[in-house]
Amino acid sequence: MPSQRSTDSAKHIVIIGGGYVGMYTALRLQRKLRAEMRRGDVVVTVVDPQSYMTYQPFLPEAAAGNLEPRHVVVSLRKVLRRCRIMNGYVTGIDHAARRITVQPAGTRTAGVPEREIGYDMLVVALGSISRTLPIPGLAECGIGFKTIEESIFLRNHVLHQLDIAASNPDDEEARRRALTFVFVGAGFAGVEAMAELEDMARDACRWYPSIDPGELRWLMVEATARILPEVGPEMGRWTAEALRHRGIEVKMETLLKSAEKRHVVLSDGEEFDAGTLVWTAGVKPHPVLKRSDLPLDEKGRVRTTAELTVEGLEHVYAAGDNAAVPDLTDAGDFTAPNAQHAVRQARRLGDNIVADVRGKPRKPYAHRYVGSVASLGLHKGVANVYGIKLRGLPAWFMHRTYHLSRMPTVNRKFRITVDWTLASFFRREIVSLGELEAPRFEFELAAGRRQDV
């Protein structure tokens, strides 16, 4: 299919990925290049499978019911009004021909051919996906924690496990399996998700008279000897102690060996059944990068200069999780794949693209990491910011304040504040909407397509 450009005269900037880097870069461009875009001299197209950006630091609170899930995502079409939004999957990048191949949304099963989109300037902001290992049973019964859909699923799933346990009072094996929750990976995603969901489940037990909170078994499995390495060894040890104090088992230097049919086998020899297995043990760059002619490093990331341009190529840029960005504050290293760097890189990336469009010099990206904050459930947290170490309520408050300030749009900031305010007056909802996973079940039953009830 022929390559499609906007017009012969317009400069076409294509951004692949609508996450932190993609959305914030496009936002920067539509502000800085407003005149050029109004005249039609510049056209910006954002390509992403979803029509929204997810603010991932708030996923644990959405999973725990502290925040409405729709309030932690931002509509790309509302925010990027001067940009073109195309929902679809990028299946290939051919910079030699200056084009990408896209499978538009909704066409995968309709026999519609892929489209080729030409560009003058390309921003690679595909981000990352969960890094899994060939562990027996993991693909069948595990779930990650990177998307709003996974967050919603886990909330419904955890509450449904309480329903299962309460509905099988005489089946000890079924109860034990339903009330066992395993999280693999002790980084931010794993620790925050487990802490928030454990907090929610323990609170929900007041509505399940037949379930003692002590029956719930929560396990954190970590391959290394450290938990939350981003906050430093001391705060990591305190976090592990705080989790253990709540009854959560933290197993360091332990590997998941197998999870076939939800039977978990650990490297320390322990075996048990678990109704929930969450995998948060690292991420890897988006696999489509391997189907491109861009230079990649040994980890599959795009090789990037300090100016956020791709090494050896003109008018190609990259930042965020899928890019190996030199850390100018720590010679020889690369910036960490986190939201703090992604948002700041997007701002510098947008400014550098504007500089290229207007024939001005680019500037390198340099940002000293200021620290980290993590939530460990309601009114509990840990923080290490500018060397100042906090824990408990002050750290939890700092976590909420910082991430609220980073959340895009006044609309979302206001809605999140309202959610938190209402949550201080009313108890959390404990309804499991598990049927969302099979919304056509009732209709298929009515239509005679299902005989089981």
Phi, psi and omega in degrees: 000137184295151177294143182247121174245163183293296174214169180292332185263333184287143175274121186260115177256119180251128177247117179259112184118127181245029178274212181308299185295313183298311182292314183292326176294314179298321178298319178295319182293318182289341175277315185281330182252031184303314182295315181296322180288326178293322180283347183087011179283334180229134175236131180246126179240129177250126181246123179203147179298329181256160179260020181214158173256134180260128175273095191298327179301341180264002180299318178300321180289327175293321179294326182276354179087009177283335181231143173293126183308322181292344181275350179258008174239154183235128180292123178295324183291329178284319185281320184257066186291333181267359181255159173269130179252125178237118179271122181176172181257126175284123183251351179191151178231121180237090184288333179301326178261000181054057178205155173239156178251130185232136170262101184301151180301137176083003184250355184298324181258003183257005179072017180278132181291159176293157179251147173253129181242122179276159180211158171260326177225139184234132175247121180263105183227048185284344178073212186224168174232169180297138176266110182256169178236157181286064180265127181304127176090346184296313182295332184279324187236357180270165175213148179270190179212064180236347186235162178293329178295318177295323179298313179297317180301314184295321177301309179298321183293314181297315178295325178293328177296325175294320177300317180298314181297317181291334182271356179232063185297335184258359181254091184298323181294316179294320179296315182298317179295315182295328185264016176250123185235122184244130176240126180253119182112119185251037171275194181303311185300311183293313183294313182293318180297313180296315183298316181292317182290324176296319177300316180295315183294320179295321178294324181290338183298339179297338180263004177237084184303332184276357181246120173274131179308333179291344178285337181289130179244118179244128181235132172252118182251121184230131184287333182264185181263009183229152176241140183048063182300338182293335183264002178096159184300317183297311181290330176296317178296320179297320179298315179299318179294320180295319178294318179294325178298331178275001179094005178277130178277125179247111182254106178274157178050044181229140182245150170276119183265326183199154177214031182295132181052037178063021174262109186272131176238124181255160183291343178275004176098349182284141178227141178192164176268143180221131179281346183224130176225114182248128184252115179229030186273065173095169180227166176219155180301155180304132185296341181295340179299331179289343177258045180220170176256024178276149179287128181241153175268185185294343178264003179085011179270153178289130178287122189232145176276173178294340178272006177069024170262154179283134184304126174079002182237147179264139174060032171235131186230156178206150178198171178084203186298331184271008184236141174266091184265121179301135177267105184289349177268355181212084188309133177090353181249178178237157180293147181289147179279078180222171184295325182301312178289320184301314182295318181288323177296322180298320179296314179293321179297315178300317180295323179290325176294318177300319179298319178294320179298322184262007176072032179248162182289147176275164176237148180284157176271125178217120179211124177278129182296122186274344180136190185220152175227145180217142176265138179242030183113181184297122177068017180229138180192178177215143183210148173219095186238122182053035179082355178271122185257127180231155176209162181079217184299315179300319180293319178298317179296319178296320178301311181294316182296315182297311185288331174296322179292333181274344183294129181292147174071142176295325179304310182290321177302316182294315182296321178294318177299319177296317178303313181296319181296314179296323181294337179283346180252336184235148178288159180294150174285143180239022180280129176263119177261054183298335181293350175299336179287339179220069187293341182267002183303311183298320181290321178295324177295317179294328182274000178081010179279344178234139178254341181275146179241000000 
